[in-house]
Amino acid sequence: MTELSKLKLWKLKLMMETLTEPAMLIKKIGQRDPQAVLIRAVEPLDHHTISVPSQHDPKKKFHYYTNGPGKLCRALNIDISLNHTDLTTSNLIYLEDQPEISPDQVIITKRINIDYAGDDKDRL
C-alpha cells in the first residue's frame, strides 16, 4: 500500500508527509535510513482527480494546481485537521493498494532556490 500523509505545519505551509516507522523505534535503534516520505508535488493523471478552482485558467495545465506543497494540499482538500491521522484506521484519507511503481516513474529533483542553505539544502 502506498502511504501518503501525515501532515505538518511548516512555515505556514501544509506538507504531505508519511512516517513509515514509529518515531520511538527510530530513536531506539538509531536507524539512519529514511523513515518518512515528504510529498511536495504530484502530477494528476487527469483533471477529474483533483479539485480545480472555479476560476480555472484554461491556459494552465492541471499539474499547475499540484506543483507545490501548499497547492497540493489545497487540491486534495488536506488541512491541519488531518494532523496525526492514522492511515491504517482512518476513513478520512483513502489509500488504494496498487502495484509497486518502478524507480523511473518517480522524479527526484533538487530543491529550488535554496542554494544559500549549504549542507542543509538537501535535508528534506
Backbone as JSON, one array per atom type, in Angstrom:
{
  "sequence": "MTELSKLKLWKLKLMMETLTEPAMLIKKIGQRDPQAVLIRAVEPLDHHTISVPSQHDPKKKFHYYTNGPGKLCRALNIDISLNHTDLTTSNLIYLEDQPEISPDQVIITKRINIDYAGDDKDRL",
  "N": [[0.85, -1.17, 0.0], [0.54, 2.21, -0.78], [1.75, 4.75, 1.17], [0.53, 7.84, 2.21], [0.08, 10.25, 3.88], [1.02, 12.13, 6.64], [0.45, 15.03, 8.23], [2.14, 18.16, 8.51], [2.54, 21.36, 9.93], [4.46, 23.7, 8.52], [6.38, 26.43, 8.37], [4.03, 27.85, 7.82], [2.94, 26.47, 5.69], [1.19, 23.71, 4.51], [2.31, 20.38, 4.41], [2.53, 17.25, 2.8], [3.28, 14.36, 4.44], [4.49, 11.18, 5.14], [5.01, 9.05, 7.76], [7.0, 6.26, 7.99], [7.91, 4.55, 9.86], [7.55, 4.01, 13.36], [8.27, 6.78, 15.48], [9.48, 6.37, 18.01], [10.71, 3.9, 17.69], [12.66, 4.51, 15.82], [14.33, 6.21, 17.31], [15.15, 4.41, 19.25], [16.59, 2.33, 17.93], [18.39, 3.77, 16.52], [18.44, 4.07, 13.78], [19.49, 5.05, 10.5], [18.36, 5.11, 8.05], [16.01, 6.4, 5.6], [12.93, 7.34, 7.04], [10.56, 8.46, 6.46], [8.33, 9.95, 4.08], [8.21, 12.73, 2.13], [5.96, 14.5, 0.36], [5.99, 16.74, -2.11], [4.86, 17.54, -4.47], [2.64, 16.44, -7.07], [1.71, 14.82, -10.15], [-1.29, 15.02, -11.65], [-3.29, 12.33, -12.96], [-5.51, 12.78, -14.56], [-7.83, 15.52, -15.09], [-9.99, 15.05, -13.45], [-9.19, 14.03, -11.06], [-8.42, 15.86, -9.19], [-9.44, 18.71, -7.23], [-10.37, 21.65, -8.79], [-9.97, 25.15, -8.91], [-12.85, 27.29, -9.26], [-12.36, 29.38, -10.93], [-10.73, 28.41, -12.98], [-7.99, 28.7, -15.09], [-7.87, 28.16, -18.43], [-5.47, 28.11, -19.8], [-3.62, 27.06, -18.14], [-2.0, 24.07, -17.22], [-3.17, 21.05, -15.64], [-1.41, 20.04, -13.72], [-0.36, 22.3, -12.64], [-1.86, 22.98, -10.42], [-1.01, 21.27, -8.48], [1.7, 21.47, -8.07], [3.32, 22.16, -5.91], [3.83, 22.24, -2.33], [1.81, 23.64, -0.83], [-0.17, 24.13, -2.78], [-0.72, 21.5, -3.53], [-1.86, 20.4, -1.19], [-4.14, 22.03, -1.01], [-5.48, 21.27, -3.39], [-6.06, 18.61, -2.83], [-7.7, 18.87, -0.72], [-6.62, 18.85, 1.87], [-6.05, 19.63, 5.16], [-5.05, 21.21, 8.28], [-6.57, 19.87, 10.12], [-6.26, 17.2, 9.69], [-3.9, 16.45, 10.85], [-1.81, 14.1, 12.44], [-3.34, 11.91, 11.72], [-4.14, 8.53, 11.65], [-3.27, 6.42, 9.22], [-3.85, 3.78, 8.94], [-6.21, 3.22, 10.22], [-8.08, 5.23, 9.82], [-10.88, 6.61, 8.03], [-10.79, 8.94, 6.71], [-8.88, 9.53, 4.84], [-8.33, 8.16, 1.76], [-6.66, 5.37, 0.68], [-5.3, 3.57, -1.95], [-4.57, 0.29, -2.8], [-1.97, -0.5, -4.84], [0.05, -1.84, -7.53], [3.62, -1.94, -7.11], [5.51, 0.91, -8.13], [7.89, 1.57, -10.7], [11.28, 2.69, -10.24], [11.93, 4.52, -12.27], [9.62, 5.9, -12.69], [9.39, 7.74, -10.74], [10.13, 11.03, -9.94], [12.86, 12.76, -8.88], [14.09, 15.71, -7.72], [16.34, 18.48, -7.2], [15.93, 20.81, -4.52], [14.44, 23.92, -5.15], [15.85, 27.17, -5.43], [17.29, 27.29, -2.96], [19.99, 27.4, -2.56], [21.47, 28.84, -0.78], [21.46, 27.46, 1.59], [23.52, 25.75, 2.16], [24.98, 22.81, 3.53], [22.56, 21.91, 4.51], [20.69, 22.02, 2.51], [19.68, 19.78, 1.22], [18.33, 18.35, 3.12], [15.59, 17.86, 3.43]],
  "CA": [[0.0, 0.0, 0.0], [1.27, 3.47, -0.81], [1.38, 5.6, 2.31], [0.54, 9.21, 1.71], [0.13, 11.54, 4.51], [0.9, 12.68, 7.98], [0.64, 16.43, 7.88], [2.85, 19.04, 9.42], [2.51, 22.77, 9.6], [5.86, 24.07, 8.43], [6.45, 27.77, 7.8], [2.68, 28.2, 7.39], [2.52, 25.71, 4.53], [0.96, 22.3, 4.82], [3.1, 19.45, 3.62], [2.12, 15.86, 2.98], [4.41, 13.55, 4.88], [4.12, 9.9, 5.7], [6.02, 8.38, 8.57], [6.95, 4.84, 7.66], [8.31, 3.81, 11.05], [7.25, 4.78, 14.58], [9.38, 7.63, 15.91], [10.18, 5.77, 19.15], [11.55, 2.83, 17.16], [13.81, 5.14, 15.18], [15.23, 6.66, 18.37], [15.67, 3.26, 19.99], [17.58, 1.56, 17.19], [19.36, 4.68, 15.91], [18.49, 3.8, 12.34], [19.75, 6.24, 9.7], [17.65, 5.01, 6.77], [14.83, 7.27, 5.56], [11.77, 6.8, 7.75], [9.39, 9.26, 6.1], [8.25, 10.4, 2.7], [7.65, 14.07, 2.02], [5.44, 14.67, -0.99], [5.92, 18.18, -2.36], [4.09, 17.78, -5.69], [2.24, 15.26, -7.84], [1.14, 15.13, -11.45], [-2.57, 14.31, -11.75], [-3.48, 11.52, -14.16], [-6.44, 13.55, -15.37], [-8.36, 16.65, -14.33], [-11.05, 14.64, -12.53], [-8.62, 13.51, -9.82], [-8.15, 16.95, -8.26], [-10.41, 19.8, -7.26], [-9.81, 22.79, -9.5], [-10.73, 26.36, -8.59], [-13.9, 27.62, -10.23], [-11.79, 30.32, -11.88], [-9.64, 27.7, -13.67], [-7.47, 29.32, -16.3], [-7.66, 27.07, -19.39], [-4.09, 28.1, -20.29], [-2.79, 26.34, -17.17], [-2.16, 22.61, -17.18], [-3.71, 20.66, -14.35], [-0.36, 19.85, -12.72], [-0.11, 23.6, -12.0], [-2.58, 23.02, -9.14], [-0.41, 20.33, -7.53], [3.16, 21.52, -8.22], [3.97, 22.7, -4.72], [3.19, 21.66, -1.15], [0.57, 24.33, -0.48], [-1.15, 23.87, -3.84], [-1.08, 20.08, -3.46], [-2.8, 20.21, -0.09], [-5.42, 22.66, -1.39], [-6.12, 20.46, -4.43], [-6.53, 17.36, -2.23], [-8.52, 19.23, 0.45], [-5.91, 18.43, 3.08], [-5.8, 20.77, 6.04], [-4.42, 20.88, 9.56], [-7.43, 18.97, 10.9], [-5.82, 15.82, 9.45], [-2.66, 16.16, 11.57], [-1.74, 12.9, 13.28], [-4.31, 10.91, 11.28], [-3.59, 7.19, 11.48], [-3.7, 5.95, 7.9], [-4.28, 2.37, 8.98], [-7.54, 3.07, 10.82], [-8.98, 6.33, 9.48], [-11.54, 6.61, 6.73], [-10.72, 10.31, 6.19], [-7.96, 9.54, 3.7], [-8.47, 6.9, 1.04], [-5.44, 4.87, 0.05], [-5.61, 2.45, -2.81], [-3.47, -0.66, -2.97], [-1.56, -0.56, -6.24], [1.36, -2.48, -7.7], [4.75, -1.03, -6.92], [5.92, 1.61, -9.34], [9.32, 1.43, -10.93], [12.02, 3.91, -9.9], [11.95, 5.51, -13.36], [8.37, 6.64, -12.66], [9.5, 8.72, -9.66], [11.03, 12.12, -10.29], [13.51, 13.37, -7.72], [14.84, 16.89, -8.16], [16.87, 19.28, -6.1], [15.03, 21.87, -4.08], [14.66, 25.13, -5.94], [16.13, 28.45, -4.76], [17.78, 27.21, -1.58], [21.44, 27.21, -2.6], [22.03, 29.52, 0.38], [21.34, 26.62, 2.78], [24.73, 24.96, 2.38], [24.8, 21.37, 3.7], [21.18, 21.6, 4.87], [19.78, 22.22, 1.39], [19.07, 18.51, 0.81], [17.88, 17.59, 4.28], [14.17, 17.48, 3.33]],
  "C": [[0.89, 1.24, 0.0], [0.81, 4.31, 0.36], [1.49, 7.04, 1.87], [0.75, 10.28, 2.74], [0.02, 11.58, 6.01], [1.25, 14.14, 7.74], [1.41, 17.17, 8.95], [2.61, 20.48, 8.98], [3.95, 23.24, 9.65], [5.94, 25.39, 7.69], [5.13, 28.15, 7.13], [2.26, 27.53, 6.09], [2.28, 24.27, 4.98], [1.79, 21.45, 3.88], [2.53, 18.06, 3.83], [3.36, 15.06, 3.34], [3.87, 12.27, 5.49], [5.27, 9.36, 6.51], [5.88, 6.89, 8.31], [7.39, 3.96, 8.82], [7.92, 4.65, 12.27], [8.48, 5.55, 15.05], [10.16, 7.01, 17.06], [11.11, 4.66, 18.69], [12.81, 3.41, 16.53], [14.81, 5.58, 16.24], [15.9, 5.47, 19.05], [16.79, 2.56, 19.22], [18.61, 2.45, 16.49], [19.49, 4.5, 14.41], [18.67, 5.1, 11.55], [19.1, 6.16, 8.32], [16.46, 5.95, 6.78], [13.63, 6.6, 6.21], [10.5, 7.59, 7.43], [9.46, 9.62, 4.62], [7.57, 11.76, 2.7], [7.23, 14.27, 0.58], [5.21, 16.16, -1.21], [5.09, 18.51, -3.59], [3.7, 16.43, -6.29], [1.75, 15.74, -9.2], [-0.15, 14.34, -11.59], [-2.65, 13.5, -13.04], [-4.49, 12.16, -15.1], [-7.1, 14.6, -14.48], [-9.46, 16.26, -13.36], [-10.5, 14.18, -11.18], [-8.3, 14.59, -8.8], [-9.28, 17.97, -8.32], [-9.72, 21.02, -7.85], [-10.63, 24.02, -9.15], [-11.75, 26.69, -9.67], [-13.4, 28.62, -11.27], [-10.63, 29.69, -12.64], [-9.26, 28.43, -14.95], [-7.16, 28.21, -17.3], [-6.24, 27.02, -19.96], [-3.17, 27.29, -19.37], [-3.07, 24.85, -17.25], [-2.56, 22.21, -15.77], [-2.63, 20.4, -13.31], [0.03, 21.17, -12.06], [-0.74, 23.65, -10.61], [-1.99, 22.07, -8.1], [1.12, 20.39, -7.55], [3.87, 22.23, -7.07], [3.21, 22.23, -3.5], [1.87, 22.32, -0.77], [-0.53, 24.06, -1.5], [-1.64, 22.43, -3.79], [-2.11, 19.84, -2.36], [-4.15, 20.86, -0.38], [-6.17, 21.79, -2.38], [-6.71, 19.17, -3.85], [-7.38, 17.6, -0.99], [-7.92, 18.72, 1.76], [-5.64, 19.68, 3.91], [-5.29, 20.27, 7.39], [-5.29, 19.96, 10.42], [-7.04, 17.5, 10.71], [-4.49, 15.5, 10.12], [-2.82, 14.92, 12.43], [-2.8, 11.86, 12.92], [-3.6, 9.58, 11.07], [-4.14, 6.61, 10.18], [-4.19, 4.51, 7.91], [-5.68, 2.2, 9.53], [-8.54, 4.13, 10.38], [-9.66, 6.12, 8.13], [-11.56, 8.02, 6.13], [-9.84, 10.43, 4.96], [-8.05, 8.17, 3.05], [-7.15, 6.55, 0.38], [-5.8, 3.63, -0.75], [-4.37, 1.57, -2.96], [-3.17, -0.8, -4.46], [-0.25, -1.33, -6.35], [2.47, -1.45, -7.48], [5.06, -0.34, -8.24], [7.43, 1.49, -9.48], [10.02, 2.75, -10.61], [12.02, 4.95, -11.01], [10.64, 6.28, -13.46], [8.36, 7.71, -11.56], [10.51, 9.77, -10.07], [11.56, 12.73, -9.0], [14.35, 14.53, -8.24], [15.38, 17.62, -6.95], [15.84, 20.34, -5.74], [15.43, 23.17, -4.75], [14.91, 26.33, -5.03], [16.55, 28.32, -3.31], [19.29, 26.95, -1.55], [22.12, 27.86, -1.39], [22.11, 28.61, 1.6], [22.56, 25.75, 3.05], [24.43, 23.48, 2.49], [23.36, 20.98, 4.0], [20.23, 21.64, 3.68], [19.09, 20.93, 0.96], [18.47, 17.73, 1.97], [16.42, 17.2, 4.21], [13.98, 16.68, 2.11]]
}
